[in-house]
Amino acid sequence: MQRDGTISKEARATPFTLVVSFPLGTTGADAKGKVYVDEDERPEMELVDGEATYVEFYAKFGEGKVTVWSEVKMGRYSLEEGLMIEKVSVLGLQGSGAGVEIEVEGEPLSDTSRVHFSNENSNEGNVEKVEGGNKRKSMVVEVGGLELPLGKNFSMTWKMGIEG
């Protein structure tokens, strides 16, 4: 997901937010998604080095730990355009995130001073009906302050703690 712009060319230059959705209250799950970016002039999606980038994203939650990573095919276009991932939002978890570890191209990210967690709770009236009378809180955990190049493989892991 990217920010909006007056024209699509402006929107394509904005940072990305990855949105990962796990089942509410899960103790273990996997998710995946993908993105294709190019200059938006081609009638067909064609992966050409330096003219397009294709990225597959994966996420896993288990044993109280979240891992999100990417596998990039032909990242040069995104690197030349300066396309970045600024935030990862994970839906469906309960608790709060802590202790993020980030690697880009297999190397630990040296400066994580701007990286931060934010947690958002919500009680939805419909959750009670869906969950058979067990009212539960849904949780969004966001990892912000990121500057991950879309055109490079990355991996990030953090622990989920229980909130009282």
N, C-alpha and C positions, 0 to 999 in steps of 0.2 A: 504494500500500500504506500502511495506517495501523497505528499501534500497537494493541495489544489493550486491552480494557476489560471490566469486569464485566458491563456491559450494552451493547448496540449503541449507545445514545445516547452513552455515555462514549467509546467507540471512535471515533465519528464526529467528536468534538471534538479528537482528537489530530492532530499534524502528519503530513504525507504524506512518504513516501519514493518517489521515482520510480525504477523499475528498468528499465534499458535493456539489451537483449540483442543483441549483434552476434555473427556467426559467429566462432568461435575463430581468432585470428590474422589476422583480415581486414585488408586494406589500404584498404578502402573499403566502406561499407555505409550503409543508411538504416533507420530504425525509426520506428514511430508507435504511438500509443495514445491512449486517451481516458478521461475520468472524468465522471460525472454525479453531482452531489450535491444533495440536498434535505433537508427535515426528516424524511423517511422515513414520512410519513403518507399520501401519495397512493398509490392503487392502480395508477396509470399513471405512466410517466415523461413528465412534461409540463414543457416549458421555459417558465416564467413568471418575468418579471423580478421580482427581490426574493424569490422563493420557491425558486429552483433555479439552479444554475450548471452549464454544460457546458464542458469544456476539452479541446482536442485538443493532444497533445504530439507533437513531432517531434524526431528526433535524426539526425545525420549524422556519419560519420567518413570522413575523406579527407585526403590530403596531411599526415598527422601531426597533424591538428587535429580536436577533437570539438566539435560545436555541438548544444546542446539548447535548444528553444524551445517556447513555448506560444501557442495562439490561443484566447482566452476568448470565450465567448458568454454574455452576461448574468452578469457577475461580481459584481453587488451582493450577492446572497445570501451568497456565500463571504466577501466583505469584511465584511459585517455580523456573520457568525459567527466571524470572525477565523481562518479556515482558512489554514494555511501549509504550504509545502513546506520541509522541514528538511534533506533530503539527496537527492542524485542518485547512484545506484549504476549503473555501466556494466560489463557483463560481456563477456568475450571479447577484450579488448584486451591488448596486451603492452607493458610499459613503465610509466612513471609520469607523472602529470599535473603540470602547472606553469603558472603565469601565467594564472589565470582572469580573464576579463572578464565582467561581468554588467550587463545593462540591464533595467530594469523600466519598462514603458510607453515605451520608446525613450530613457530617460534613464539614463546610467551610474550604477551603485550607488556612492554616495560612500564608504560604510564597509564594507570587506571584511575587516576585521581578524579577525573570528571564522571566516571561511571557511578551510577547510583540506582538504588531500588526504590520503587514506589508500589504500594499495595492498595488496592481498592476493593472494599467489601460492598456487596449489595444484597439486600433481601428482596426478592421478587415474590409478589403474591402468587404468581402462577407456579413457582417452584413447589409450593406446598401441595398443589394438586398433582403435579407430575411425579413427585416423590412419594405419593401415597400417604400424605399426612406428616411426613418427617420434614419439618421446615429446616432448610439448610442454607448457609451463606455461600454465594458464589464468590470467587476471588479472581481478580486480575492482578498478576504480578508483572510489573514493567521494569525492564533494565534499560535505563536511559543514559545519555551522555556518551553514547558510542560513536566512534568514527571508523567503522569497519568498511574497507573498500569492497564494493560489490563484486569486483573482478578478481578477488583473492579468496582462497579457501580459508574458512575460519572455524573455530570450535570454541564454545563457551559452556562452562559448567558452573552450577551453583547449588547450594543446599537449601532445602525448604525446612523452616522451623515452624513449630506450632505456636499460634498466637493465643493468648489467654483471654 
